[in-house]
């Protein structure tokens, strides 16, 4: 653990108007590797997942990082819960994903699925809520449904995918249609 210069945490506390948690600031400042990180998620995600802030000593999957129950809003990292679009986080805007004419049931034919993934697809197809399916570059599949809308389903699917994988997570289906063809999905993660 790295020593923190005297007064450094006070500087951050003052800049946040006293909203930042002093212990969090100290923990953040003590990250000893440049690959360490603090990650804060939108408050809306807490209701579905329960954990919304993470502190990592080095590069690793979020599931292996230290977890916090307070949201970015609670810590003063953000000042409003209103959502906006940032170009490098397109999962907040479903319109950026081009849906194909192919139904999700297309995944049940061909060589894309193993038995476990086939169950995921069948469960996904039965769900009547807004839903998103993602796949990580290392082949992990995940889907999420939401009564709160497609944006939340996409965000949670990607969030959970990133929790379990250190690789990129690709949206492969929104509601009933694929965003990638079965052949593109089969190629994800292959050199």
C-alpha positions in Angstrom: 0.0 0.0 0.0 1.4 3.4 -1.0 1.9 6.3 1.5 -0.4 9.3 0.9 1.2 12.8 1.1 0.0 14.9 4.1 -3.2 16.8 3.3 -3.9 15.1 0.0 -7.2 13.6 1.1 -8.2 17.0 2.5 -7.6 18.6 -0.9 -10.0 16.1 -2.5 -12.6 16.5 0.3 -12.6 20.3 -0.2 -13.0 20.0 -4.0 -16.0 17.7 -3.5 -17.7 20.1 -1.1 -17.2 17.5 1.7 -19.3 14.9 -0.1 -16.5 12.3 -0.7 -16.1 9.7 2.0 -12.6 10.3 3.6 -11.9 6.6 3.8 -12.7 6.1 0.2 -10.4 9.0 -0.8 -7.5 7.5 1.3 -8.1 4.0 -0.2 -8.2 5.6 -3.7 -5.0 7.5 -3.1 -3.2 4.4 -1.8 -3.6 2.5 -5.0 0.0 1.6 -5.7 -0.2 0.5 -9.3 -1.0 2.6 -12.3 -3.3 -0.2 -13.4 -5.4 0.2 -10.2 -8.8 1.8 -10.5 -11.9 3.1 -8.8 -15.1 2.4 -10.7 -18.5 3.9 -9.9 -21.8 2.9 -11.6 -25.1 4.7 -11.9 -27.4 4.6 -8.8 -30.1 2.8 -10.8 -27.9 -0.3 -11.0 -27.9 -0.7 -7.2 -31.5 -1.8 -7.1 -30.8 -4.8 -9.3 -27.3 -5.7 -8.3 -26.7 -4.2 -4.8 -23.1 -3.2 -5.4 -22.2 -0.2 -7.4 -18.7 1.0 -6.6 -15.4 -0.9 -6.8 -11.8 -0.3 -5.9 -9.2 -2.4 -7.6 -5.5 -2.5 -6.6 -4.5 -3.8 -10.0 -6.1 -4.8 -13.3 -8.6 -7.6 -12.6 -12.2 -8.6 -13.1 -14.6 -6.4 -11.1 -15.8 -9.5 -9.2 -12.4 -9.7 -7.6 -12.2 -6.0 -6.5 -13.2 -4.4 -3.2 -16.9 -3.6 -3.3 -18.8 -0.6 -1.8 -22.6 -0.2 -1.3 -22.7 3.5 -1.8 -23.4 4.9 -5.3 -21.5 7.5 -7.2 -24.2 10.0 -6.3 -23.8 9.1 -2.6 -20.0 9.7 -2.8 -20.4 13.0 -4.7 -18.6 11.6 -7.8 -21.7 12.7 -9.8 -24.2 15.4 -8.9 -27.3 14.1 -10.7 -28.7 10.7 -11.6 -29.9 12.0 -15.0 -28.4 9.8 -17.8 -26.5 11.3 -20.7 -24.8 9.7 -23.6 -21.0 9.6 -23.9 -19.6 8.3 -27.2 -17.5 5.5 -25.6 -20.4 4.1 -23.6 -23.0 3.3 -26.3 -24.7 0.7 -24.1 -26.8 3.6 -22.7 -28.4 4.2 -26.1 -30.0 1.2 -27.7 -30.5 3.0 -31.0 -26.7 2.7 -31.7 -27.0 -1.1 -32.0 -28.1 -2.1 -35.5 -30.6 -4.9 -35.2 -30.6 -7.5 -37.9 -33.7 -9.1 -39.4 -32.8 -12.3 -37.7 -34.8 -13.5 -34.7 -32.9 -14.8 -31.7 -34.2 -18.3 -32.4 -31.7 -18.3 -35.3 -29.1 -19.1 -32.6 -30.7 -22.4 -32.0 -29.6 -23.7 -35.4 -26.0 -24.1 -36.3 -22.8 -24.5 -34.3 -22.9 -21.3 -32.2 -24.3 -22.9 -29.0 -23.3 -25.5 -26.5 -26.0 -27.0 -24.2 -25.6 -24.4 -21.4 -25.9 -21.5 -23.9 -28.9 -23.1 -25.6 -30.7 -22.9 -22.2 -29.8 -19.2 -21.9 -31.2 -18.6 -25.4 -34.4 -20.5 -24.7 -35.0 -18.6 -21.4 -34.2 -15.3 -23.1 -36.8 -16.0 -25.8 -39.6 -16.8 -23.3 -39.1 -13.5 -21.3 -41.6 -10.8 -22.0 -39.7 -7.9 -20.5 -37.2 -5.6 -22.3 -34.0 -7.6 -22.6 -30.5 -7.6 -23.9 -28.1 -10.5 -24.5 -24.3 -10.1 -24.4 -21.3 -12.3 -25.1 -17.7 -11.6 -23.9 -14.7 -12.1 -26.1 -13.8 -15.2 -24.0 -17.1 -16.8 -24.8 -19.2 -16.1 -21.7 -22.9 -15.5 -22.5 -25.3 -13.4 -20.3 -28.6 -11.8 -20.6 -30.6 -9.3 -18.5 -34.2 -8.3 -18.5 -35.8 -5.1 -17.1 -39.2 -3.6 -16.4 -37.4 -0.2 -16.4 -36.6 -0.4 -20.1 -34.1 -1.5 -22.7 -31.3 0.9 -21.6 -31.3 -0.6 -18.1 -31.3 -4.2 -19.5 -28.3 -3.3 -21.8 -26.4 -1.6 -19.0 -27.0 -4.4 -16.5 -26.1 -7.2 -19.1 -22.8 -5.4 -19.9 -22.1 -4.6 -16.3 -22.6 -8.3 -15.2 -20.6 -9.5 -18.2 -17.7 -7.2 -17.3 -18.0 -8.5 -13.7 -17.2 -12.0 -14.8 -14.8 -11.3 -17.6 -11.7 -9.2 -18.3 -12.5 -9.0 -22.0 -14.8 -6.9 -24.2 -18.5 -7.6 -24.0 -20.6 -7.5 -27.2 -24.3 -6.9 -27.4 -25.6 -9.8 -29.6 -29.4 -9.4 -29.2 -32.0 -6.8 -28.1 -35.4 -8.1 -27.3 -36.4 -10.5 -30.1 -33.8 -9.6 -32.8 -30.0 -10.3 -33.1 -27.6 -7.4 -33.4 -25.0 -9.7 -35.0 -25.5 -12.7 -37.3 -24.9 -16.2 -35.9 -21.6 -16.3 -37.9 -20.4 -13.0 -36.3 -21.3 -14.4 -32.9 -19.4 -17.6 -33.6 -16.3 -15.5 -34.5 -16.3 -13.4 -31.3 -13.2 -14.2 -29.3 -11.6 -16.3 -32.1 -8.3 -15.1 -33.5 
